[in-house]
């Protein structure tokens, strides 16, 4: 079930025409075929930047913790 409404105009006829136009646009968009997504991989440089950032964050979090108390 699909309901398309329009209340932009004062005339019922013009609102109906606008609703039909919107419905046509919705149907046209729904019926167009999307191109398939081509799977990609990040570059080596991007991968190393990501891992380096993760290491830095880990070190920051590790430094926040209390030092071990050894007697």
Gaussian input, Z-matrix of N, CA and C with variables (Angstrom, degrees):
# hf/3-21g

backbone

0 1
 N
 C     1     B1
 C     2     B2     1     A1
 N     3     B3     2     A2     1     D1
 C     4     B4     3     A3     2     D2
 C     5     B5     4     A4     3     D3
 N     6     B6     5     A5     4     D4
 C     7     B7     6     A6     5     D5
 C     8     B8     7     A7     6     D6
 N     9     B9     8     A8     7     D7
 C    10    B10     9     A9     8     D8
 C    11    B11    10    A10     9     D9
 N    12    B12    11    A11    10    D10
 C    13    B13    12    A12    11    D11
 C    14    B14    13    A13    12    D12
 N    15    B15    14    A14    13    D13
 C    16    B16    15    A15    14    D14
 C    17    B17    16    A16    15    D15
 N    18    B18    17    A17    16    D16
 C    19    B19    18    A18    17    D17
 C    20    B20    19    A19    18    D18
 N    21    B21    20    A20    19    D19
 C    22    B22    21    A21    20    D20
 C    23    B23    22    A22    21    D21
 N    24    B24    23    A23    22    D22
 C    25    B25    24    A24    23    D23
 C    26    B26    25    A25    24    D24
 N    27    B27    26    A26    25    D25
 C    28    B28    27    A27    26    D26
 C    29    B29    28    A28    27    D27
 N    30    B30    29    A29    28    D28
 C    31    B31    30    A30    29    D29
 C    32    B32    31    A31    30    D30
 N    33    B33    32    A32    31    D31
 C    34    B34    33    A33    32    D32
 C    35    B35    34    A34    33    D33
 N    36    B36    35    A35    34    D34
 C    37    B37    36    A36    35    D35
 C    38    B38    37    A37    36    D36
 N    39    B39    38    A38    37    D37
 C    40    B40    39    A39    38    D38
 C    41    B41    40    A40    39    D39
 N    42    B42    41    A41    40    D40
 C    43    B43    42    A42    41    D41
 C    44    B44    43    A43    42    D42
 N    45    B45    44    A44    43    D43
 C    46    B46    45    A45    44    D44
 C    47    B47    46    A46    45    D45
 N    48    B48    47    A47    46    D46
 C    49    B49    48    A48    47    D47
 C    50    B50    49    A49    48    D48
 N    51    B51    50    A50    49    D49
 C    52    B52    51    A51    50    D50
 C    53    B53    52    A52    51    D51
 N    54    B54    53    A53    52    D52
 C    55    B55    54    A54    53    D53
 C    56    B56    55    A55    54    D54
 N    57    B57    56    A56    55    D55
 C    58    B58    57    A57    56    D56
 C    59    B59    58    A58    57    D57
 N    60    B60    59    A59    58    D58
 C    61    B61    60    A60    59    D59
 C    62    B62    61    A61    60    D60
 N    63    B63    62    A62    61    D61
 C    64    B64    63    A63    62    D62
 C    65    B65    64    A64    63    D63
 N    66    B66    65    A65    64    D64
 C    67    B67    66    A66    65    D65
 C    68    B68    67    A67    66    D66
 N    69    B69    68    A68    67    D67
 C    70    B70    69    A69    68    D68
 C    71    B71    70    A70    69    D69
 N    72    B72    71    A71    70    D70
 C    73    B73    72    A72    71    D71
 C    74    B74    73    A73    72    D72
 N    75    B75    74    A74    73    D73
 C    76    B76    75    A75    74    D74
 C    77    B77    76    A76    75    D75
 N    78    B78    77    A77    76    D76
 C    79    B79    78    A78    77    D77
 C    80    B80    79    A79    78    D78
 N    81    B81    80    A80    79    D79
 C    82    B82    81    A81    80    D80
 C    83    B83    82    A82    81    D81
 N    84    B84    83    A83    82    D82
 C    85    B85    84    A84    83    D83
 C    86    B86    85    A85    84    D84
 N    87    B87    86    A86    85    D85
 C    88    B88    87    A87    86    D86
 C    89    B89    88    A88    87    D87
 N    90    B90    89    A89    88    D88
 C    91    B91    90    A90    89    D89
 C    92    B92    91    A91    90    D90
 N    93    B93    92    A92    91    D91
 C    94    B94    93    A93    92    D92
 C    95    B95    94    A94    93    D93
 N    96    B96    95    A95    94    D94
 C    97    B97    96    A96    95    D95
 C    98    B98    97    A97    96    D96
 N    99    B99    98    A98    97    D97
 C   100   B100    99    A99    98    D98
 C   101   B101   100   A100    99    D99
 N   102   B102   101   A101   100   D100
 C   103   B103   102   A102   101   D101
 C   104   B104   103   A103   102   D102
 N   105   B105   104   A104   103   D103
 C   106   B106   105   A105   104   D104
 C   107   B107   106   A106   105   D105
 N   108   B108   107   A107   106   D106
 C   109   B109   108   A108   107   D107
 C   110   B110   109   A109   108   D108
 N   111   B111   110   A110   109   D109
 C   112   B112   111   A111   110   D110
 C   113   B113   112   A112   111   D111
 N   114   B114   113   A113   112   D112
 C   115   B115   114   A114   113   D113
 C   116   B116   115   A115   114   D114
 N   117   B117   116   A116   115   D115
 C   118   B118   117   A117   116   D116
 C   119   B119   118   A118   117   D117
 N   120   B120   119   A119   118   D118
 C   121   B121   120   A120   119   D119
 C   122   B122   121   A121   120   D120
 N   123   B123   122   A122   121   D121
 C   124   B124   123   A123   122   D122
 C   125   B125   124   A124   123   D123
 N   126   B126   125   A125   124   D124
 C   127   B127   126   A126   125   D125
 C   128   B128   127   A127   126   D126
 N   129   B129   128   A128   127   D127
 C   130   B130   129   A129   128   D128
 C   131   B131   130   A130   129   D129
 N   132   B132   131   A131   130   D130
 C   133   B133   132   A132   131   D131
 C   134   B134   133   A133   132   D132
 N   135   B135   134   A134   133   D133
 C   136   B136   135   A135   134   D134
 C   137   B137   136   A136   135   D135
 N   138   B138   137   A137   136   D136
 C   139   B139   138   A138   137   D137
 C   140   B140   139   A139   138   D138
 N   141   B141   140   A140   139   D139
 C   142   B142   141   A141   140   D140
 C   143   B143   142   A142   141   D141
 N   144   B144   143   A143   142   D142
 C   145   B145   144   A144   143   D143
 C   146   B146   145   A145   144   D144
 N   147   B147   146   A146   145   D145
 C   148   B148   147   A147   146   D146
 C   149   B149   148   A148   147   D147
 N   150   B150   149   A149   148   D148
 C   151   B151   150   A150   149   D149
 C   152   B152   151   A151   150   D150
 N   153   B153   152   A152   151   D151
 C   154   B154   153   A153   152   D152
 C   155   B155   154   A154   153   D153
 N   156   B156   155   A155   154   D154
 C   157   B157   156   A156   155   D155
 C   158   B158   157   A157   156   D156
 N   159   B159   158   A158   157   D157
 C   160   B160   159   A159   158   D158
 C   161   B161   160   A160   159   D159
 N   162   B162   161   A161   160   D160
 C   163   B163   162   A162   161   D161
 C   164   B164   163   A163   162   D162
 N   165   B165   164   A164   163   D163
 C   166   B166   165   A165   164   D164
 C   167   B167   166   A166   165   D165
 N   168   B168   167   A167   166   D166
 C   169   B169   168   A168   167   D167
 C   170   B170   169   A169   168   D168
 N   171   B171   170   A170   169   D169
 C   172   B172   171   A171   170   D170
 C   173   B173   172   A172   171   D171
 N   174   B174   173   A173   172   D172
 C   175   B175   174   A174   173   D173
 C   176   B176   175   A175   174   D174
 N   177   B177   176   A176   175   D175
 C   178   B178   177   A177   176   D176
 C   179   B179   178   A178   177   D177
 N   180   B180   179   A179   178   D178
 C   181   B181   180   A180   179   D179
 C   182   B182   181   A181   180   D180
 N   183   B183   182   A182   181   D181
 C   184   B184   183   A183   182   D182
 C   185   B185   184   A184   183   D183
 N   186   B186   185   A185   184   D184
 C   187   B187   186   A186   185   D185
 C   188   B188   187   A187   186   D186
 N   189   B189   188   A188   187   D187
 C   190   B190   189   A189   188   D188
 C   191   B191   190   A190   189   D189
 N   192   B192   191   A191   190   D190
 C   193   B193   192   A192   191   D191
 C   194   B194   193   A193   192   D192
 N   195   B195   194   A194   193   D193
 C   196   B196   195   A195   194   D194
 C   197   B197   196   A196   195   D195
 N   198   B198   197   A197   196   D196
 C   199   B199   198   A198   197   D197
 C   200   B200   199   A199   198   D198
 N   201   B201   200   A200   199   D199
 C   202   B202   201   A201   200   D200
 C   203   B203   202   A202   201   D201
 N   204   B204   203   A203   202   D202
 C   205   B205   204   A204   203   D203
 C   206   B206   205   A205   204   D204
 N   207   B207   206   A206   205   D205
 C   208   B208   207   A207   206   D206
 C   209   B209   208   A208   207   D207
 N   210   B210   209   A209   208   D208
 C   211   B211   210   A210   209   D209
 C   212   B212   211   A211   210   D210

   B1=1.4492
   B2=1.5183
   B3=1.3035
   B4=1.4588
   B5=1.5115
   B6=1.3327
   B7=1.4583
   B8=1.5274
   B9=1.3234
   B10=1.4581
   B11=1.5213
   B12=1.3296
   B13=1.4613
   B14=1.5162
   B15=1.3302
   B16=1.4618
   B17=1.5181
   B18=1.3286
   B19=1.4642
   B20=1.5232
   B21=1.2915
   B22=1.4551
   B23=1.5278
   B24=1.3026
   B25=1.4665
   B26=1.5263
   B27=1.2985
   B28=1.4701
   B29=1.5185
   B30=1.2998
   B31=1.4588
   B32=1.5316
   B33=1.3237
   B34=1.4600
   B35=1.5284
   B36=1.3274
   B37=1.4621
   B38=1.5304
   B39=1.3364
   B40=1.4656
   B41=1.5307
   B42=1.3365
   B43=1.4557
   B44=1.5228
   B45=1.2983
   B46=1.4611
   B47=1.5299
   B48=1.3386
   B49=1.4618
   B50=1.5376
   B51=1.3144
   B52=1.4665
   B53=1.5281
   B54=1.3161
   B55=1.4641
   B56=1.5294
   B57=1.3230
   B58=1.4641
   B59=1.5255
   B60=1.3113
   B61=1.4659
   B62=1.5281
   B63=1.3375
   B64=1.4630
   B65=1.5200
   B66=1.3335
   B67=1.4602
   B68=1.5234
   B69=1.3209
   B70=1.4651
   B71=1.5293
   B72=1.3231
   B73=1.4680
   B74=1.5235
   B75=1.3299
   B76=1.4685
   B77=1.5262
   B78=1.3263
   B79=1.4628
   B80=1.5216
   B81=1.3269
   B82=1.4666
   B83=1.5158
   B84=1.3319
   B85=1.4718
   B86=1.5212
   B87=1.3216
   B88=1.4639
   B89=1.5250
   B90=1.3079
   B91=1.4606
   B92=1.5218
   B93=1.3272
   B94=1.4619
   B95=1.5219
   B96=1.3368
   B97=1.4494
   B98=1.5104
   B99=1.3139
   B100=1.4517
   B101=1.5138
   B102=1.3327
   B103=1.4605
   B104=1.5244
   B105=1.3186
   B106=1.4582
   B107=1.5220
   B108=1.3011
   B109=1.4531
   B110=1.5220
   B111=1.3162
   B112=1.4544
   B113=1.5213
   B114=1.3194
   B115=1.4543
   B116=1.5313
   B117=1.3302
   B118=1.4590
   B119=1.5196
   B120=1.3151
   B121=1.4588
   B122=1.5169
   B123=1.3266
   B124=1.4560
   B125=1.5310
   B126=1.3336
   B127=1.4575
   B128=1.5284
   B129=1.3200
   B130=1.4622
   B131=1.5220
   B132=1.3466
   B133=1.4664
   B134=1.5299
   B135=1.3318
   B136=1.4629
   B137=1.5229
   B138=1.3091
   B139=1.4709
   B140=1.5355
   B141=1.3473
   B142=1.4695
   B143=1.5291
   B144=1.3397
   B145=1.4684
   B146=1.5197
   B147=1.3040
   B148=1.4622
   B149=1.5291
   B150=1.3118
   B151=1.4580
   B152=1.5213
   B153=1.3326
   B154=1.4613
   B155=1.5235
   B156=1.3158
   B157=1.4591
   B158=1.5171
   B159=1.3329
   B160=1.4662
   B161=1.5323
   B162=1.3366
   B163=1.4573
   B164=1.5250
   B165=1.3232
   B166=1.4689
   B167=1.5213
   B168=1.3331
   B169=1.4662
   B170=1.5240
   B171=1.3292
   B172=1.4604
   B173=1.5235
   B174=1.3374
   B175=1.4620
   B176=1.5285
   B177=1.3346
   B178=1.4612
   B179=1.5195
   B180=1.3073
   B181=1.4642
   B182=1.5272
   B183=1.3296
   B184=1.4523
   B185=1.5264
   B186=1.3168
   B187=1.4589
   B188=1.5210
   B189=1.3092
   B190=1.4648
   B191=1.5292
   B192=1.3117
   B193=1.4753
   B194=1.5219
   B195=1.3137
   B196=1.4619
   B197=1.5162
   B198=1.3010
   B199=1.4755
   B200=1.5300
   B201=1.3131
   B202=1.4726
   B203=1.5175
   B204=1.3202
   B205=1.4500
   B206=1.5202
   B207=1.3295
   B208=1.4575
   B209=1.5135
   B210=1.3270
   B211=1.4649
   B212=1.4931
   A1=107.71
   A2=114.77
   A3=120.72
   A4=108.43
   A5=115.83
   A6=119.85
   A7=108.32
   A8=115.40
   A9=121.26
   A10=106.96
   A11=116.66
   A12=120.11
   A13=109.69
   A14=114.75
   A15=121.34
   A16=107.90
   A17=115.98
   A18=120.93
   A19=110.55
   A20=115.55
   A21=120.77
   A22=111.80
   A23=116.20
   A24=121.26
   A25=110.94
   A26=114.72
   A27=118.85
   A28=111.90
   A29=117.06
   A30=121.68
   A31=110.81
   A32=115.22
   A33=120.12
   A34=110.25
   A35=117.06
   A36=121.54
   A37=110.68
   A38=116.70
   A39=120.06
   A40=110.77
   A41=116.71
   A42=119.44
   A43=111.18
   A44=116.61
   A45=120.95
   A46=110.39
   A47=116.28
   A48=120.34
   A49=110.50
   A50=116.12
   A51=119.72
   A52=110.92
   A53=117.07
   A54=120.73
   A55=110.28
   A56=117.15
   A57=120.37
   A58=110.86
   A59=116.91
   A60=120.23
   A61=110.26
   A62=116.33
   A63=120.02
   A64=111.60
   A65=115.41
   A66=120.14
   A67=110.40
   A68=117.21
   A69=120.72
   A70=110.79
   A71=116.28
   A72=119.85
   A73=110.25
   A74=116.99
   A75=120.66
   A76=111.70
   A77=115.76
   A78=119.79
   A79=111.10
   A80=116.80
   A81=119.37
   A82=110.98
   A83=116.68
   A84=119.64
   A85=111.12
   A86=116.57
   A87=119.86
   A88=111.38
   A89=117.20
   A90=119.89
   A91=113.62
   A92=118.29
   A93=119.01
   A94=108.97
   A95=115.55
   A96=120.66
   A97=109.61
   A98=115.83
   A99=119.94
   A100=109.27
   A101=115.45
   A102=117.20
   A103=108.85
   A104=117.87
   A105=120.10
   A106=110.76
   A107=115.66
   A108=121.51
   A109=109.35
   A110=115.19
   A111=119.66
   A112=108.37
   A113=117.83
   A114=119.08
   A115=110.67
   A116=116.02
   A117=120.87
   A118=109.55
   A119=115.61
   A120=121.34
   A121=108.64
   A122=117.09
   A123=118.59
   A124=110.27
   A125=116.02
   A126=120.11
   A127=110.21
   A128=116.24
   A129=120.73
   A130=110.74
   A131=116.32
   A132=120.75
   A133=110.24
   A134=117.18
   A135=120.69
   A136=110.36
   A137=116.07
   A138=120.71
   A139=110.47
   A140=116.31
   A141=118.64
   A142=110.81
   A143=118.34
   A144=120.78
   A145=110.54
   A146=116.43
   A147=120.91
   A148=110.20
   A149=116.66
   A150=120.07
   A151=111.39
   A152=117.58
   A153=120.89
   A154=110.53
   A155=117.42
   A156=121.55
   A157=111.75
   A158=116.06
   A159=120.03
   A160=110.32
   A161=116.49
   A162=119.63
   A163=110.65
   A164=116.46
   A165=120.35
   A166=111.08
   A167=116.79
   A168=120.24
   A169=110.18
   A170=116.34
   A171=120.32
   A172=111.49
   A173=115.49
   A174=119.24
   A175=110.91
   A176=117.22
   A177=121.03
   A178=109.90
   A179=117.21
   A180=120.90
   A181=110.63
   A182=115.68
   A183=119.13
   A184=110.48
   A185=117.75
   A186=121.48
   A187=112.04
   A188=118.06
   A189=121.62
   A190=111.67
   A191=116.52
   A192=119.08
   A193=110.49
   A194=115.37
   A195=120.94
   A196=109.64
   A197=116.57
   A198=118.04
   A199=110.09
   A200=115.19
   A201=119.78
   A202=109.39
   A203=116.06
   A204=120.68
   A205=108.55
   A206=116.69
   A207=120.38
   A208=109.32
   A209=118.06
   A210=122.37
   A211=111.03
   D1=134.08
   D2=-178.72
   D3=-134.96
   D4=131.68
   D5=179.48
   D6=-124.86
   D7=125.12
   D8=177.40
   D9=-117.99
   D10=123.72
   D11=-178.98
   D12=-120.66
   D13=156.97
   D14=176.24
   D15=-146.85
   D16=134.40
   D17=179.03
   D18=-136.95
   D19=28.22
   D20=-176.08
   D21=-75.67
   D22=-38.52
   D23=-175.36
   D24=-100.58
   D25=163.16
   D26=177.49
   D27=-81.07
   D28=-22.62
   D29=-177.76
   D30=-89.57
   D31=134.67
   D32=178.57
   D33=-63.62
   D34=-38.53
   D35=-178.64
   D36=-63.44
   D37=-44.33
   D38=-179.44
   D39=-67.64
   D40=-37.97
   D41=176.02
   D42=-63.73
   D43=-39.36
   D44=178.86
   D45=-64.94
   D46=-41.27
   D47=178.42
   D48=-63.17
   D49=-41.55
   D50=179.00
   D51=-65.49
   D52=-40.51
   D53=178.69
   D54=-63.32
   D55=-40.43
   D56=177.99
   D57=-65.56
   D58=-38.57
   D59=177.81
   D60=-64.05
   D61=-42.10
   D62=177.55
   D63=-62.52
   D64=-40.98
   D65=178.01
   D66=-61.65
   D67=-41.29
   D68=178.93
   D69=-62.23
   D70=-40.99
   D71=178.78
   D72=-65.50
   D73=-43.70
   D74=178.42
   D75=-59.07
   D76=-44.67
   D77=-179.77
   D78=-66.27
   D79=-40.81
   D80=179.57
   D81=-62.88
   D82=-41.41
   D83=178.40
   D84=-65.99
   D85=-39.27
   D86=-177.60
   D87=-69.28
   D88=-29.30
   D89=-175.64
   D90=-89.72
   D91=-10.42
   D92=178.18
   D93=-75.34
   D94=139.55
   D95=-179.27
   D96=-85.10
   D97=131.66
   D98=177.03
   D99=-82.85
   D100=144.35
   D101=177.37
   D102=-74.79
   D103=142.59
   D104=-177.14
   D105=-67.39
   D106=145.76
   D107=-179.96
   D108=-76.54
   D109=131.85
   D110=177.48
   D111=-91.91
   D112=118.83
   D113=-177.82
   D114=-65.57
   D115=137.95
   D116=-179.61
   D117=-127.42
   D118=165.48
   D119=177.80
   D120=-124.15
   D121=146.60
   D122=175.83
   D123=-69.32
   D124=152.01
   D125=179.78
   D126=-70.31
   D127=165.20
   D128=178.92
   D129=-60.25
   D130=-41.39
   D131=-178.98
   D132=-63.33
   D133=-43.08
   D134=179.82
   D135=-64.47
   D136=-40.87
   D137=179.08
   D138=-62.41
   D139=-44.63
   D140=-178.73
   D141=-68.18
   D142=-35.93
   D143=176.50
   D144=-62.75
   D145=-41.85
   D146=179.98
   D147=-63.45
   D148=-46.74
   D149=-178.36
   D150=-66.89
   D151=-37.64
   D152=177.30
   D153=-63.55
   D154=-41.39
   D155=176.72
   D156=-61.58
   D157=-40.09
   D158=178.45
   D159=-65.17
   D160=-40.08
   D161=178.44
   D162=-63.19
   D163=-42.84
   D164=179.61
   D165=-61.43
   D166=-45.83
   D167=179.97
   D168=-61.72
   D169=-40.17
   D170=179.16
   D171=-62.40
   D172=-40.79
   D173=178.92
   D174=-65.84
   D175=-41.96
   D176=178.80
   D177=-59.99
   D178=-45.16
   D179=-179.01
   D180=-67.02
   D181=-37.01
   D182=179.93
   D183=-66.65
   D184=-36.94
   D185=-179.39
   D186=-72.09
   D187=-21.06
   D188=178.43
   D189=-71.04
   D190=-27.89
   D191=-174.45
   D192=-71.35
   D193=160.37
   D194=179.88
   D195=-70.35
   D196=144.98
   D197=176.76
   D198=-69.74
   D199=149.93
   D200=178.65
   D201=-66.43
   D202=138.20
   D203=-179.98
   D204=-98.93
   D205=110.87
   D206=-179.88
   D207=-116.18
   D208=129.45
   D209=178.47
   D210=-106.70

